[in-house]
C-alpha cells in the first residue's frame, strides 16, 4: 500500500505543470495544481480508543519559540519540517508560523487547532487509553506532495514507532 498512489506520475505532472508555471511566471496558479486522488483506502483493523495511545498532530504551524525556529511560512514552496513539544505545554508558550490561514480563531482559542485540554478531558473520562507525551506540529501549506511522503512522514513515523502510538488525531488548519 502506497501513501500516494502513482507518486512518480504525480511528481512528474507537478514538475511539468504547476512548478513549471511557477518558475516561469513567479505566480501560483492553483488551476494547474494536480491534487492527489487515491483510489484505494488502506485497510485497517479497528482499535478501541479506550485502550489506545493517541498522538496529536496539527498543521497549525505551532512551535515553541524558546527552543525552535519558526516554520518558513513565507515560502511559496512550503516548509516540510516538523516541530514537537510536550502535551503539557501551556498555550501561552506557543507561537504560530503559518501564512496560509487566518490565525484569529487559534489565537483566541488554541483548542480549535491544538485540543490539548479536550484530549486531557477525554483521557480522564477513559475515552482514550493514554496520550503521547509529544505533540507534532507542521505548517499545513505543502504543495510538494513528494516531499511530504519522502521527508515529513518518515520523521513522524519515527516518533510513532518510538512512542508506540496506536492512533493519531490529525487536526488540519
C-alpha positions as a printed Julia matrix, in Angstrom:
173×3 Matrix{Float64}:
   0.0    0.0     0.0
   1.39   3.38   -1.02
   0.71   6.6     0.85
   0.15   8.3    -2.51
  -0.83   6.14   -5.44
   1.31   6.83   -8.52
   3.61   9.25   -6.67
   6.13   9.26   -9.52
   3.43  10.25  -12.03
   2.13  12.91   -9.65
   5.67  14.3    -9.23
   6.25  14.39  -12.99
   2.89  16.1   -13.62
   3.63  18.58  -10.8
   7.05  19.43  -12.26
   5.7   19.83  -15.8
   2.59  21.75  -14.74
   2.39  23.77  -11.56
   6.15  24.08  -10.89
   6.97  24.94  -14.5
   4.33  27.68  -14.47
   5.59  28.98  -11.11
   9.21  29.12  -12.3
   8.25  30.95  -15.49
   5.65  33.35  -14.12
   6.61  33.62  -10.39
   2.85  33.31   -9.72
   0.96  30.37   -8.22
  -1.84  29.03  -10.4
  -3.96  26.58   -8.4
  -5.99  25.69  -11.51
  -2.85  23.9   -12.73
  -2.28  22.08   -9.44
  -2.74  18.32   -9.62
  -4.35  17.28   -6.33
  -3.7   13.74   -5.1
  -6.6   11.39   -5.79
  -6.03   7.98   -4.21
  -8.5    5.3    -5.28
  -7.84   2.77   -2.5
  -8.01   3.42    1.21
  -5.67   1.39    3.39
  -7.34  -1.48    5.2
  -7.03  -1.33    8.94
  -8.43  -3.26   11.86
 -10.47  -1.16   14.24
  -9.0   -0.2    17.58
 -10.56   0.52   20.94
  -9.67   4.15   21.7
 -10.22   3.43   25.38
  -7.11   1.21   25.23
  -5.13   3.15   22.63
  -2.21   5.55   22.96
  -3.08   8.64   20.91
  -0.73  11.15   19.26
  -1.92  14.66   18.37
  -0.68  16.09   15.07
  -1.69  19.59   13.97
  -0.96  21.53   10.81
  -1.36  24.83   12.7
   2.32  25.73   12.37
   2.68  25.8    16.17
   6.17  25.88   17.66
   7.99  26.77   20.86
   9.96  29.98   20.22
  12.09  29.22   23.28
  13.62  26.19   21.52
  12.58  26.17   17.83
  12.93  28.43   14.87
   9.64  29.33   13.17
   8.46  27.49   10.08
   9.33  29.2     6.8
   5.78  30.45    6.41
   6.55  32.79    3.53
   8.0   30.08    1.27
   5.9   29.65   -1.87
   7.05  26.01   -1.91
   6.17  25.28    1.74
   8.13  24.06    4.74
   8.37  20.28    5.21
   9.84  20.17    8.7
   8.06  19.26   11.91
   8.19  20.69   15.4
   7.47  18.78   18.58
   6.54  19.95   22.04
   5.23  18.31   25.19
   1.49  17.64   25.52
   1.65  19.64   28.78
   2.88  22.83   27.06
   0.9   25.91   28.12
  -0.72  27.66   25.16
   0.96  30.9    26.23
   4.36  29.39   25.33
   3.37  28.58   21.71
   3.61  30.71   18.59
   2.29  30.07   15.08
   4.21  30.42   11.83
   1.76  29.86    9.01
   0.75  32.47    6.43
  -1.93  30.37    4.72
  -4.83  30.55    7.2
  -6.42  33.28    9.3
  -4.94  32.83   12.79
  -7.64  34.83   14.57
  -9.5   31.77   15.91
  -6.41  29.85   17.05
  -5.04  32.92   18.8
  -8.39  33.45   20.58
  -8.78  29.75   21.49
  -5.89  27.44   20.65
  -8.18  24.44   21.26
  -9.53  24.86   17.7
  -6.25  23.52   16.26
  -4.49  22.13   19.34
  -7.15  20.44   21.5
  -4.74  19.66   24.34
  -7.24  20.33   27.13
 -10.04  18.45   25.35
  -7.79  15.41   24.93
  -6.8   15.54   28.6
 -10.53  15.52   29.46
 -11.13  12.51   27.22
  -8.21  10.76   28.92
  -9.67  11.4    32.4
 -13.08  10.17   31.18
 -11.31   6.99   29.96
 -12.43   7.57   26.35
  -8.74   7.46   25.38
  -6.36   4.92   26.93
  -3.34   7.23   27.03
  -1.83  10.23   25.31
   1.57  10.6    23.78
   3.87  12.9    25.72
   4.64  14.57   22.38
   2.6   16.8    20.08
   3.69  17.11   16.45
   3.09  20.31   14.54
   3.81  21.23   10.95
   2.88  24.01    8.56
  -0.02  22.71    6.5
   0.83  24.56    3.3
   2.81  21.93    1.38
   2.28  21.8    -2.37
   5.11  19.28   -2.95
   3.4   16.02   -2.03
   6.55  14.03   -2.83
   8.39  15.94   -0.05
   5.56  15.21    2.39
   5.81  11.48    1.59
   9.6   11.24    1.46
  10.67  13.71    4.17
   7.94  14.58    6.62
   6.06  11.3     7.0
   9.24   9.28    7.79
  10.07  11.79   10.56
   6.58  11.39   12.01
   6.74   7.6    11.74
   9.96   7.56   13.79
   8.08   9.22   16.64
   5.07   6.92   16.19
   7.29   3.84   16.45
   9.45   5.19   19.29
   6.43   6.11   21.41
   4.42   3.03   20.38
   1.43   5.02   19.15
  -1.81   3.2    18.34
  -3.84   6.09   16.89
  -3.3    9.61   15.58
  -5.61  12.6    15.67
  -4.74  14.91   12.77
  -6.17  18.42   13.17
  -5.8   20.33    9.9
  -5.65  24.12    9.8
